[in-house]
Amino acid sequence: MYEHYMRQDKLLGRGAANARIQYWTPNKEIFEFPYANEVALEECHKRGIDVMFGWEMIEVKYGPAKCKIAVFRNVDTGEVMEKDFMSACITPPSKSHKFLDDAGLLDGKGGIDVNKYTL
């Protein structure tokens, strides 16, 4: 994704030479698995991707000259900030399927409860 956005947008004249990718999440980590999180953060650092933990997007609106603005709220302090952007990949919060929950197959976080050694 990184290579696609940065190279294509710059080649097509849609992205500024100093454009950056940012990853915003209300969570305190990218992955719940420490090693996977460590690897992802290392890759983000190497590629110059800003990682913004603890910020929940609450609104997207248009500003002057039709620029897009995302409104974020800090999950710890409640502080609200606005950030203009050109393009975004947004993943809304999701929940587990009811039939899996009814069958008792889910753990407390909505994932399938498996033996991590045998899966």
C-alpha positions, 0 to 999 in steps of 0.5 A: 500500500505504501509504495502504491500511494507514494509512488503513484500519487507523486508520478501522477502529480497528485501528491506533493514531494513532501507528502507523508502517510499517516496511520491513525488508530484509537488503539494503543498498538497496531496488532495485539501480538507484541512481535507483529506490532514490533515488526510493523512499527519498525517498518513504519519507522523505516518508511517514514510513516507517522503512527498516531495511537489513541486517536478516534476519527469522529467526523469527516468534513469539507473545509475551505476550497473543498479540502477534506478534513478528518476530526479526531478525538483523543481517547484518553484526554478527549482533546479534539483536533482536525487534520486535512488530507487528500486521500484515506483508507478508512476501516470502520469499527466491526463486530463479530457475527452473531451466529459465532457468538451464539455458538460460544466460539468467541473469546472476550475480544470477538476473536475465535478462541483457539489453542495458540500452539495447535490452532 
